[in-house]
Amino acid sequence: MIDVALIGCGFIGSRHAQAIEADAGLRLVAVTDRDTAAARAVAEMSDSAEVIDAHEDAIDEAAAVIVATPEAAHAEQAAAVLARDRHLILEKPLTVETEQAWELVAEAAQRDVIAGTSFVLRYEDAHRELYDAVATGRFGEQIALRALRAITRGESERVGPRGHPLYYMSIHDIDAVRWLAQAEVASVVALERRGELVDADVPDAMHALLEFDDGTIATVTGHGVLPDAGPSDIVAQLELIGSDGVATLETPGRVSAQITRDGLRHPDLRHWPTIGGELRGAVRAQVAAFRRAITAGEPMTATLEDGAIAQTIADAIRRSAATGTPESVSRPDA
């Protein structure tokens, strides 16, 4: 049984707590959040969790830690986890400044710990099956990928103050296309459009073209102007084009369509659905993979380094959108 501490008890933190509770090999022992009421609500999900005020004290209670706070707190909290030789899952983006993300990667490499980034698409069944198909050569030589992710105006206004949507929304797709391409991004060029989301001070939409070092190309598009009254809070699409075939994925997709007096709803069955009172989907699979990495030595599908690379690509996209010119992508040690 692995004792786990949770730092951050908001929306995604509570999903991590549910995933820990659903895993027979994990035990939630400590939760902490600056919002004490949120921490108490999460602690009530478990018979073993204690609310602890300081994140350092919560870390000391556990062998593994999930950090699900806003990114402004990540650098300090993740550094404290690694300094105590605890295993770590860190929500994306890893840090506010990408230099700090690479510092965490370097620190983790010096420690005998598992350190992963919370890129849940890598653990979602449909995305994982597509990756396996690519790896076995089912689609032949990869030619291009296309990813789109859109959120509602209300969600844009809620999370907009946190910063650019590249880092809280499109970073999932940046990582997904890199993971599926099985190659590294060499350069990017991007455009953004502003005007509708003035109060949130974020782009309405952004479109980026990525060129990989093996010649594969990919587009990543994000926008935050879906109607709030739509059938889902998020719309995402992924397309892969190879020399021998194509593949498409949609989120939430049309696996389930529910029509009631409140309107049409397409529930998201991919990321964190609660079915029969139990969390399912990608977040639960990620937490289970974290446990297996600790106990059986299996590699994390999304490492801390993967998080830093995706953030480095996002930085280049943001620079390109600001200047209107292509930007190269390289690691700090390159």
GIVEN-V582754 format. One record per helix or strand of 3 or more residues. SS is the DSSP state (@ for helix, = for strand). FROM is the first residue (numbers start at 1). TO is the last residue. Records with the same first field share a line. If there is no record, write none. Layout:
SS: FROM-TO + FROM-TO
This chain:
=: 2-7 + 26-32 + 64-67 + 87-90 + 115-117 + 142-152 + 185-193 + 205-212 + 217-226 + 234-242 + 245-251 + 258-260 + 263-265
@: 11-22 + 36-43 + 55-60 + 71-83 + 98-109 + 120-123 + 125-135 + 153-162 + 165-181 + 282-296 + 304-323
